[in-house]
Amino acid sequence: MIQNDQELRATQERMTYFAGLVAQFRVTTSPSEFELMASGYLAEIEKMHAEVMGYLRRHSSAPAPAEVA
């Protein structure tokens, strides 16, 4: 869970890096290899995107939600 703007930027940079890898896989691998290589990165991008959206939906004055154990 993203707690502050520094973590937001780090997550966005990680998403960009992973998206670049997937874009590279699209042109450098066979179709069967692409699915195997890209699926984990795409799942992680989706997870990080959800975290970014959750963070951006909160006003800066709102406290961060407690993490679920």
N, CA, C and O atoms as a Tinker XYZ file with bonds, in Angstrom:
   276  protein
     1  N      0.842000   -1.180000    0.000000    73     2
     2  CA     0.000000    0.000000    0.000000    64     1     3
     3  C      0.885000    1.239000    0.000000    63     2     4     5
     4  O      1.825000    1.346000    0.787000    81     3
     5  N      0.578000    2.151000   -0.872000    73     3     6
     6  CA     1.344000    3.383000   -1.007000    64     5     7
     7  C      0.971000    4.323000    0.132000    63     6     8     9
     8  O     -0.206000    4.600000    0.364000    81     7
     9  N      1.989000    4.809000    0.839000    73     7    10
    10  CA     1.757000    5.652000    2.007000    64     9    11
    11  C      2.047000    7.131000    1.772000    63    10    12    13
    12  O      1.528000    7.981000    2.495000    81    11
    13  N      2.874000    7.455000    0.764000    73    11    14
    14  CA     3.254000    8.855000    0.561000    64    13    15
    15  C      3.656000    9.077000   -0.904000    63    14    16    17
    16  O      3.718000    8.143000   -1.703000    81    15
    17  N      3.927000   10.347000   -1.222000    73    15    18
    18  CA     4.241000   10.696000   -2.607000    64    17    19
    19  C      5.548000   10.070000   -3.084000    63    18    20    21
    20  O      5.684000    9.766000   -4.269000    81    19
    21  N      6.496000    9.874000   -2.199000    73    19    22
    22  CA     7.749000    9.223000   -2.584000    64    21    23
    23  C      7.479000    7.775000   -3.019000    63    22    24    25
    24  O      8.019000    7.320000   -4.027000    81    23
    25  N      6.661000    7.068000   -2.273000    73    23    26
    26  CA     6.292000    5.700000   -2.655000    64    25    27
    27  C      5.475000    5.689000   -3.937000    63    26    28    29
    28  O      5.598000    4.769000   -4.746000    81    27
    29  N      4.641000    6.705000   -4.128000    73    27    30
    30  CA     3.871000    6.830000   -5.374000    64    29    31
    31  C      4.820000    6.928000   -6.570000    63    30    32    33
    32  O      4.656000    6.210000   -7.556000    81    31
    33  N      5.813000    7.818000   -6.480000    73    31    34
    34  CA     6.760000    7.978000   -7.586000    64    33    35
    35  C      7.537000    6.690000   -7.842000    63    34    36    37
    36  O      7.757000    6.316000   -8.994000    81    35
    37  N      7.949000    6.016000   -6.782000    73    35    38
    38  CA     8.697000    4.770000   -6.944000    64    37    39
    39  C      7.835000    3.708000   -7.623000    63    38    40    41
    40  O      8.315000    2.976000   -8.488000    81    39
    41  N      6.586000    3.625000   -7.240000    73    39    42
    42  CA     5.677000    2.655000   -7.843000    64    41    43
    43  C      5.429000    2.983000   -9.305000    63    42    44    45
    44  O      5.399000    2.085000  -10.147000    81    43
    45  N      5.250000    4.258000   -9.613000    73    43    46
    46  CA     5.047000    4.659000  -11.000000    64    45    47
    47  C      6.282000    4.345000  -11.852000    63    46    48    49
    48  O      6.153000    3.910000  -12.996000    81    47
    49  N      7.460000    4.563000  -11.303000    73    47    50
    50  CA     8.692000    4.241000  -12.031000    64    49    51
    51  C      8.802000    2.734000  -12.267000    63    50    52    53
    52  O      9.214000    2.296000  -13.341000    81    51
    53  N      8.436000    1.958000  -11.271000    73    51    54
    54  CA     8.481000    0.498000  -11.408000    64    53    55
    55  C      7.488000    0.032000  -12.471000    63    54    56    57
    56  O      7.799000   -0.848000  -13.274000    81    55
    57  N      6.293000    0.623000  -12.475000    73    55    58
    58  CA     5.293000    0.284000  -13.488000    64    57    59
    59  C      5.827000    0.600000  -14.887000    63    58    60    61
    60  O      5.657000   -0.196000  -15.811000    81    59
    61  N      6.464000    1.743000  -15.042000    73    59    62
    62  CA     7.020000    2.141000  -16.332000    64    61    63
    63  C      8.104000    1.171000  -16.768000    63    62    64    65
    64  O      8.169000    0.791000  -17.937000    81    63
    65  N      8.948000    0.773000  -15.840000    73    63    66
    66  CA    10.011000   -0.182000  -16.152000    64    65    67
    67  C      9.423000   -1.516000  -16.604000    63    66    68    69
    68  O      9.842000   -2.070000  -17.620000    81    67
    69  N      8.457000   -2.028000  -15.852000    73    67    70
    70  CA     7.829000   -3.311000  -16.206000    64    69    71
    71  C      7.105000   -3.215000  -17.550000    63    70    72    73
    72  O      7.169000   -4.145000  -18.353000    81    71
    73  N      6.422000   -2.104000  -17.797000    73    71    74
    74  CA     5.729000   -1.931000  -19.076000    64    73    75
    75  C      6.734000   -1.918000  -20.225000    63    74    76    77
    76  O      6.459000   -2.452000  -21.299000    81    75
    77  N      7.891000   -1.312000  -20.002000    73    75    78
    78  CA     8.933000   -1.322000  -21.024000    64    77    79
    79  C      9.431000   -2.724000  -21.316000    63    78    80    81
    80  O      9.677000   -3.073000  -22.470000    81    79
    81  N      9.582000   -3.534000  -20.263000    73    79    82
    82  CA     9.995000   -4.921000  -20.460000    64    81    83
    83  C      8.965000   -5.681000  -21.279000    63    82    84    85
    84  O      9.317000   -6.408000  -22.209000    81    83
    85  N      7.693000   -5.515000  -20.935000    73    83    86
    86  CA     6.634000   -6.218000  -21.667000    64    85    87
    87  C      6.611000   -5.762000  -23.123000    63    86    88    89
    88  O      6.443000   -6.583000  -24.025000    81    87
    89  N      6.776000   -4.474000  -23.357000    73    87    90
    90  CA     6.796000   -3.972000  -24.733000    64    89    91
    91  C      7.963000   -4.586000  -25.507000    63    90    92    93
    92  O      7.829000   -4.912000  -26.686000    81    91
    93  N      9.093000   -4.737000  -24.847000    73    91    94
    94  CA    10.240000   -5.364000  -25.493000    64    93    95
    95  C      9.966000   -6.837000  -25.780000    63    94    96    97
    96  O     10.312000   -7.338000  -26.849000    81    95
    97  N      9.345000   -7.529000  -24.828000    73    95    98
    98  CA     9.008000   -8.947000  -25.026000    64    97    99
    99  C      8.093000   -9.133000  -26.237000    63    98   100   101
   100  O      8.187000  -10.140000  -26.939000    81    99
   101  N      7.208000   -8.162000  -26.483000    73    99   102
   102  CA     6.246000   -8.266000  -27.583000    64   101   103
   103  C      6.938000   -8.430000  -28.925000    63   102   104   105
   104  O      6.411000   -9.084000  -29.825000    81   103
   105  N      8.122000   -7.836000  -29.064000    73   103   106
   106  CA     8.802000   -7.865000  -30.359000    64   105   107
   107  C     10.034000   -8.766000  -30.388000    63   106   108   109
   108  O     10.599000   -9.002000  -31.456000    81   107
   109  N     10.456000   -9.269000  -29.235000    73   107   110
   110  CA    11.687000  -10.061000  -29.203000    64   109   111
   111  C     11.460000  -11.529000  -28.853000    63   110   112   113
   112  O     12.411000  -12.310000  -28.819000    81   111
   113  N     10.214000  -11.907000  -28.595000    73   111   114
   114  CA     9.929000  -13.290000  -28.231000    64   113   115
   115  C      8.872000  -13.867000  -29.164000    63   114   116   117
   116  O      8.169000  -13.138000  -29.865000    81   115
   117  N      8.780000  -15.178000  -29.155000    73   115   118
   118  CA     7.712000  -15.832000  -29.920000    64   117   119
   119  C      6.394000  -15.641000  -29.170000    63   118   120   121
   120  O      6.410000  -15.311000  -27.984000    81   119
   121  N      5.260000  -15.840000  -29.833000    73   119   122
   122  CA     3.970000  -15.695000  -29.156000    64   121   123
   123  C      3.851000  -16.566000  -27.902000    63   122   124   125
   124  O      3.327000  -16.113000  -26.885000    81   123
   125  N      4.324000  -17.790000  -27.966000    73   123   126
   126  CA     4.209000  -18.663000  -26.789000    64   125   127
   127  C      5.139000  -18.210000  -25.664000    63   126   128   129
   128  O      4.776000  -18.282000  -24.490000    81   127
   129  N      6.334000  -17.745000  -26.020000    73   127   130
   130  CA     7.250000  -17.226000  -24.999000    64   129   131
   131  C      6.720000  -15.929000  -24.400000    63   130   132   133
   132  O      6.855000  -15.681000  -23.201000    81   131
   133  N      6.111000  -15.101000  -25.260000    73   131   134
   134  CA     5.594000  -13.822000  -24.779000    64   133   135
   135  C      4.610000  -14.024000  -23.638000    63   134   136   137
   136  O      4.718000  -13.369000  -22.601000    81   135
   137  N      3.675000  -14.904000  -23.818000    73   135   138
   138  CA     2.667000  -15.122000  -22.777000    64   137   139
   139  C      3.319000  -15.563000  -21.471000    63   138   140   141
   140  O      2.961000  -15.080000  -20.397000    81   139
   141  N      4.266000  -16.469000  -21.568000    73   139   142
   142  CA     4.945000  -16.959000  -20.366000    64   141   143
   143  C      5.765000  -15.865000  -19.696000    63   142   144   145
   144  O      5.746000  -15.739000  -18.472000    81   143
   145  N      6.474000  -15.083000  -20.476000    73   143   146
   146  CA     7.354000  -14.063000  -19.921000    64   145   147
   147  C      6.595000  -12.834000  -19.434000    63   146   148   149
   148  O      6.985000  -12.222000  -18.440000    81   147
   149  N      5.530000  -12.470000  -20.112000    73   147   150
   150  CA     4.837000  -11.218000  -19.803000    64   149   151
   151  C      3.792000  -11.346000  -18.708000    63   150   152   153
   152  O      3.494000  -10.360000  -18.034000    81   151
   153  N      3.233000  -12.518000  -18.511000    73   151   154
   154  CA     2.073000  -12.643000  -17.618000    64   153   155
   155  C      2.362000  -12.172000  -16.189000    63   154   156   157
   156  O      1.529000  -11.492000  -15.589000    81   155
   157  N      3.495000  -12.514000  -15.652000    73   155   158
   158  CA     3.824000  -12.092000  -14.286000    64   157   159
   159  C      4.005000  -10.591000  -14.183000    63   158   160   161
   160  O      3.540000   -9.964000  -13.231000    81   159
   161  N      4.684000  -10.013000  -15.169000    73   159   162
   162  CA     4.875000   -8.562000  -15.175000    64   161   163
   163  C      3.540000   -7.838000  -15.326000    63   162   164   165
   164  O      3.295000   -6.837000  -14.652000    81   163
   165  N      2.683000   -8.340000  -16.203000    73   163   166
   166  CA     1.376000   -7.700000  -16.392000    64   165   167
   167  C      0.527000   -7.777000  -15.128000    63   166   168   169
   168  O     -0.169000   -6.820000  -14.786000    81   167
   169  N      0.580000   -8.897000  -14.441000    73   167   170
   170  CA    -0.166000   -9.031000  -13.188000    64   169   171
   171  C      0.356000   -8.039000  -12.149000    63   170   172   173
   172  O     -0.424000   -7.433000  -11.414000    81   171
   173  N      1.666000   -7.881000  -12.094000    73   171   174
   174  CA     2.256000   -6.939000  -11.140000    64   173   175
   175  C      1.909000   -5.502000  -11.509000    63   174   176   177
   176  O      1.652000   -4.682000  -10.627000    81   175
   177  N      1.899000   -5.189000  -12.801000    73   175   178
   178  CA     1.500000   -3.846000  -13.239000    64   177   179
   179  C      0.061000   -3.562000  -12.826000    63   178   180   181
   180  O     -0.239000   -2.468000  -12.347000    81   179
   181  N     -0.831000   -4.530000  -13.006000    73   179   182
   182  CA    -2.231000   -4.343000  -12.612000    64   181   183
   183  C     -2.353000   -4.116000  -11.107000    63   182   184   185
   184  O     -3.124000   -3.261000  -10.670000    81   183
   185  N     -1.606000   -4.865000  -10.321000    73   183   186
   186  CA    -1.635000   -4.711000   -8.863000    64   185   187
   187  C     -1.134000   -3.321000   -8.466000    63   186   188   189
   188  O     -1.753000   -2.642000   -7.646000    81   187
   189  N     -0.010000   -2.903000   -9.054000    73   187   190
   190  CA     0.533000   -1.587000   -8.724000    64   189   191
   191  C     -0.407000   -0.478000   -9.182000    63   190   192   193
   192  O     -0.556000    0.531000   -8.493000    81   191
   193  N     -1.045000   -0.657000  -10.341000    73   191   194
   194  CA    -1.989000    0.346000  -10.828000    64   193   195
   195  C     -3.135000    0.521000   -9.835000    63   194   196   197
   196  O     -3.551000    1.648000   -9.564000    81   195
   197  N     -3.641000   -0.565000   -9.298000    73   195   198
   198  CA    -4.718000   -0.489000   -8.300000    64   197   199
   199  C     -4.246000    0.265000   -7.062000    63   198   200   201
   200  O     -4.998000    1.054000   -6.490000    81   199
   201  N     -3.003000    0.025000   -6.645000    73   199   202
   202  CA    -2.461000    0.733000   -5.483000    64   201   203
   203  C     -2.324000    2.229000   -5.766000    63   202   204   205
   204  O     -2.641000    3.057000   -4.913000    81   203
   205  N     -1.853000    2.570000   -6.959000    73   203   206
   206  CA    -1.717000    3.977000   -7.342000    64   205   207
   207  C     -3.083000    4.645000   -7.331000    63   206   208   209
   208  O     -3.232000    5.739000   -6.786000    81   207
   209  N     -4.078000    4.004000   -7.922000    73   207   210
   210  CA    -5.416000    4.592000   -7.970000    64   209   211
   211  C     -5.990000    4.756000   -6.562000    63   210   212   213
   212  O     -6.628000    5.767000   -6.269000    81   211
   213  N     -5.773000    3.783000   -5.701000    73   211   214
   214  CA    -6.239000    3.900000   -4.320000    64   213   215
   215  C     -5.604000    5.081000   -3.615000    63   214   216   217
   216  O     -6.271000    5.803000   -2.874000    81   215
   217  N     -4.322000    5.277000   -3.843000    73   215   218
   218  CA    -3.614000    6.399000   -3.226000    64   217   219
   219  C     -4.129000    7.728000   -3.780000    63   218   220   221
   220  O     -4.372000    8.668000   -3.024000    81   219
   221  N     -4.293000    7.801000   -5.082000    73   219   222
   222  CA    -4.724000    9.054000   -5.706000    64   221   223
   223  C     -6.167000    9.418000   -5.375000    63   222   224   225
   224  O     -6.543000   10.587000   -5.463000    81   223
   225  N     -6.970000    8.446000   -5.001000    73   223   226
   226  CA    -8.370000    8.726000   -4.638000    64   225   227
   227  C     -8.488000    9.396000   -3.273000    63   226   228   229
   228  O     -9.515000    9.999000   -2.960000    81   227
   229  N     -7.434000    9.291000   -2.459000    73   227   230
   230  CA    -7.458000    9.908000   -1.121000    64   229   231
   231  C     -6.926000   11.329000   -1.197000    63   230   232   233
   232  O     -5.907000   11.585000   -1.837000    81   231
   233  N     -7.606000   12.233000   -0.554000    73   231   234
   234  CA    -7.104000   13.599000   -0.447000    64   233   235
   235  C     -5.831000   13.570000    0.387000    63   234   236   237
   236  O     -5.661000   12.695000    1.235000    81   235
   237  N     -4.940000   14.523000    0.150000    73   235   238
   238  CA    -3.658000   14.529000    0.850000    64   237   239
   239  C     -3.808000   14.676000    2.360000    63   238   240   241
   240  O     -2.905000   14.299000    3.107000    81   239
   241  N     -4.931000   15.217000    2.820000    73   239   242
   242  CA    -5.132000   15.375000    4.265000    64   241   243
   243  C     -5.732000   14.129000    4.918000    63   242   244   245
   244  O     -5.778000   14.035000    6.145000    81   243
   245  N     -6.189000   13.179000    4.113000    73   243   246
   246  CA    -6.813000   11.960000    4.659000    64   245   247
   247  C     -5.725000   10.995000    5.137000    63   246   248   249
   248  O     -4.701000   10.833000    4.474000    81   247
   249  N     -5.945000   10.371000    6.261000    73   247   250
   250  CA    -4.965000    9.391000    6.747000    64   249   251
   251  C     -4.940000    8.162000    5.850000    63   250   252   253
   252  O     -5.941000    7.791000    5.238000    81   251
   253  N     -3.777000    7.548000    5.792000    73   251   254
   254  CA    -3.657000    6.297000    5.029000    64   253   255
   255  C     -4.450000    5.218000    5.731000    63   254   256   257
   256  O     -4.430000    5.136000    6.960000    81   255
   257  N     -5.160000    4.377000    4.964000    73   255   258
   258  CA    -5.909000    3.286000    5.597000    64   257   259
   259  C     -4.967000    2.291000    6.257000    63   258   260   261
   260  O     -3.836000    2.095000    5.811000    81   259
   261  N     -5.444000    1.676000    7.310000    73   259   262
   262  CA    -4.644000    0.662000    8.000000    64   261   263
   263  C     -4.474000   -0.550000    7.101000    63   262   264   265
   264  O     -5.395000   -0.934000    6.381000    81   263
   265  N     -3.288000   -1.152000    7.145000    73   263   266
   266  CA    -3.038000   -2.348000    6.354000    64   265   267
   267  C     -3.707000   -3.540000    6.992000    63   266   268   269
   268  O     -3.774000   -3.658000    8.215000    81   267
   269  N     -4.207000   -4.433000    6.134000    73   267   270
   270  CA    -4.856000   -5.657000    6.595000    64   269   271
   271  C     -3.771000   -6.690000    6.835000    63   270   272   273
   272  O     -2.898000   -6.895000    5.991000    81   271
   273  N     -3.829000   -7.335000    7.981000    73   271   274
   274  CA    -2.802000   -8.326000    8.323000    64   273   275
   275  C     -3.051000   -9.649000    7.662000    63   274   276
   276  O     -2.277000  -10.588000    7.848000    81   275
